[in-house]
Amino acid sequence: MLRSPNAPQANTLSILDIDEFVREYEELPPRARVVLHLKAAAGPYAEKDILSRAASAVKIPLPDGKTLTSNVIGDVIADAKRSGLWDEMNDPGSQVRHHVNVAAFNDPQRDLYIRAVEATQRHDSYYYYDQV
């Protein structure tokens, strides 16, 4: 049975779509993966503002030796939105998000991502830094 291109489409991903998003994630440059790992630590509803605050609260090193900045975060988010990967990262039940979460958990900087996200939730940053 042929489907009309104007017919409503189901809002589910096929296995091929999931594999394509996972492949896209795996092929990302390391700095983009740092941003997505921070996103995984922050949760599905965290957007650029939260990720930027987290990156400024705790200096997160990038593989090239530089520090993660709001500009890098913005560039990665823009690219991920264009490809649809960002939507997958925002879906709490996404298998693609699960794959990135596992990778983030295995990232040697995972504790740093968690501390950065926790710092965004503290009202008194001096209190937080005294506890580290």
One Martini backbone bead per residue (centre of mass of N, CA, C, O) as a GRO file, in nm:
protein
  132
    1MET     BB    1   0.094   0.038   0.025
    2LEU     BB    2   0.059   0.360  -0.043
    3ARG     BB    3   0.185   0.672   0.063
    4SER     BB    4   0.126   0.975   0.135
    5PRO     BB    5   0.317   1.258   0.186
    6ASN     BB    6   0.060   1.394   0.355
    7ALA     BB    7   0.052   1.192   0.554
    8PRO     BB    8   0.050   1.097   0.858
    9GLN     BB    9   0.306   1.043   1.088
   10ALA     BB   10   0.469   0.865   1.289
   11ASN     BB   11   0.634   0.926   1.618
   12THR     BB   12   0.861   0.708   1.527
   13LEU     BB   13   1.141   0.511   1.542
   14SER     BB   14   1.345   0.337   1.374
   15ILE     BB   15   1.613   0.141   1.380
   16LEU     BB   16   1.760   0.303   1.160
   17ASP     BB   17   1.739   0.578   1.299
   18ILE     BB   18   1.889   0.506   1.553
   19ASP     BB   19   2.151   0.419   1.414
   20GLU     BB   20   2.203   0.696   1.283
   21PHE     BB   21   2.228   0.861   1.546
   22VAL     BB   22   2.455   0.694   1.670
   23ARG     BB   23   2.654   0.740   1.442
   24GLU     BB   24   2.660   1.043   1.466
   25TYR     BB   25   2.769   1.052   1.751
   26GLU     BB   26   3.033   0.881   1.699
   27GLU     BB   27   3.131   1.112   1.473
   28LEU     BB   28   3.186   1.316   1.661
   29PRO     BB   29   3.351   1.541   1.799
   30PRO     BB   30   3.479   1.558   2.110
   31ARG     BB   31   3.348   1.835   2.190
   32ALA     BB   32   3.056   1.743   2.136
   33ARG     BB   33   3.052   1.513   2.343
   34VAL     BB   34   3.087   1.687   2.590
   35VAL     BB   35   2.817   1.831   2.564
   36LEU     BB   36   2.637   1.571   2.568
   37HIS     BB   37   2.737   1.476   2.847
   38LEU     BB   38   2.636   1.719   2.999
   39LYS     BB   39   2.343   1.680   2.915
   40ALA     BB   40   2.309   1.404   3.046
   41ALA     BB   41   2.362   1.512   3.338
   42ALA     BB   42   2.125   1.737   3.327
   43GLY     BB   43   1.913   1.646   3.120
   44PRO     BB   44   1.640   1.666   2.897
   45TYR     BB   45   1.569   1.990   2.985
   46ALA     BB   46   1.836   2.098   2.912
   47GLU     BB   47   1.981   2.390   2.811
   48LYS     BB   48   2.205   2.626   2.731
   49ASP     BB   49   2.194   2.784   2.999
   50ILE     BB   50   2.271   2.549   3.185
   51LEU     BB   51   2.529   2.458   3.042
   52SER     BB   52   2.675   2.731   3.068
   53ARG     BB   53   2.671   2.749   3.376
   54ALA     BB   54   2.825   2.488   3.424
   55ALA     BB   55   3.084   2.569   3.261
   56SER     BB   56   3.140   2.826   3.447
   57ALA     BB   57   3.155   2.684   3.731
   58VAL     BB   58   3.315   2.449   3.575
   59LYS     BB   59   3.600   2.362   3.439
   60ILE     BB   60   3.587   2.221   3.111
   61PRO     BB   61   3.773   2.019   2.937
   62LEU     BB   62   3.909   1.981   2.631
   63PRO     BB   63   4.093   1.788   2.418
   64ASP     BB   64   4.259   2.066   2.321
   65GLY     BB   65   4.279   2.230   2.622
   66LYS     BB   66   4.038   2.375   2.639
   67THR     BB   67   3.747   2.546   2.735
   68LEU     BB   68   3.430   2.533   2.793
   69THR     BB   69   3.184   2.717   2.614
   70SER     BB   70   2.909   2.881   2.506
   71ASN     BB   71   2.985   2.872   2.205
   72VAL     BB   72   3.024   2.570   2.180
   73ILE     BB   73   2.748   2.490   2.277
   74GLY     BB   74   2.589   2.642   2.057
   75ASP     BB   75   2.711   2.494   1.812
   76VAL     BB   76   2.626   2.206   1.892
   77ILE     BB   77   2.324   2.255   1.916
   78ALA     BB   78   2.274   2.351   1.628
   79ASP     BB   79   2.366   2.089   1.490
   80ALA     BB   80   2.172   1.897   1.648
   81LYS     BB   81   1.910   2.029   1.548
   82ARG     BB   82   1.945   1.988   1.243
   83SER     BB   83   1.960   1.659   1.275
   84GLY     BB   84   1.782   1.569   1.558
   85LEU     BB   85   1.955   1.496   1.812
   86TRP     BB   86   1.834   1.691   2.023
   87ASP     BB   87   1.555   1.561   2.040
   88GLU     BB   88   1.665   1.294   2.151
   89MET     BB   89   1.794   1.426   2.412
   90ASN     BB   90   1.491   1.533   2.509
   91ASP     BB   91   1.409   1.229   2.527
   92PRO     BB   92   1.372   1.022   2.795
   93GLY     BB   93   1.304   0.745   2.598
   94SER     BB   94   1.552   0.739   2.432
   95GLN     BB   95   1.788   0.536   2.284
   96VAL     BB   96   1.993   0.750   2.216
   97ARG     BB   97   2.016   0.873   2.495
   98HIS     BB   98   2.110   0.615   2.631
   99HIS     BB   99   2.374   0.591   2.476
  100VAL     BB  100   2.489   0.863   2.581
  101ASN     BB  101   2.472   0.799   2.882
  102VAL     BB  102   2.673   0.568   2.879
  103ALA     BB  103   2.908   0.732   2.767
  104ALA     BB  104   2.910   0.940   2.999
  105PHE     BB  105   2.966   0.733   3.225
  106ASN     BB  106   3.250   0.646   3.076
  107ASP     BB  107   3.358   0.914   3.123
  108PRO     BB  108   3.626   1.056   3.292
  109GLN     BB  109   3.441   1.340   3.338
  110ARG     BB  110   3.171   1.279   3.495
  111ASP     BB  111   3.218   1.424   3.771
  112LEU     BB  112   3.238   1.705   3.646
  113TYR     BB  113   2.953   1.720   3.528
  114ILE     BB  114   2.805   1.687   3.794
  115ARG     BB  115   2.927   1.930   3.941
  116ALA     BB  116   2.829   2.140   3.737
  117VAL     BB  117   2.527   2.087   3.773
  118GLU     BB  118   2.517   2.132   4.080
  119ALA     BB  119   2.610   2.434   4.065
  120THR     BB  120   2.336   2.533   3.930
  121GLN     BB  121   2.162   2.453   4.207
  122ARG     BB  122   2.310   2.662   4.362
  123HIS     BB  123   2.286   2.966   4.544
  124ASP     BB  124   2.575   2.920   4.687
  125SER     BB  125   2.885   2.906   4.557
  126TYR     BB  126   3.062   2.914   4.811
  127TYR     BB  127   2.951   2.664   4.941
  128TYR     BB  128   3.027   2.465   4.720
  129TYR     BB  129   3.341   2.513   4.713
  130ASP     BB  130   3.380   2.420   5.013
  131GLN     BB  131   3.284   2.108   4.943
  132VAL     BB  132   3.515   2.007   4.729
   0.00000   0.00000   0.00000
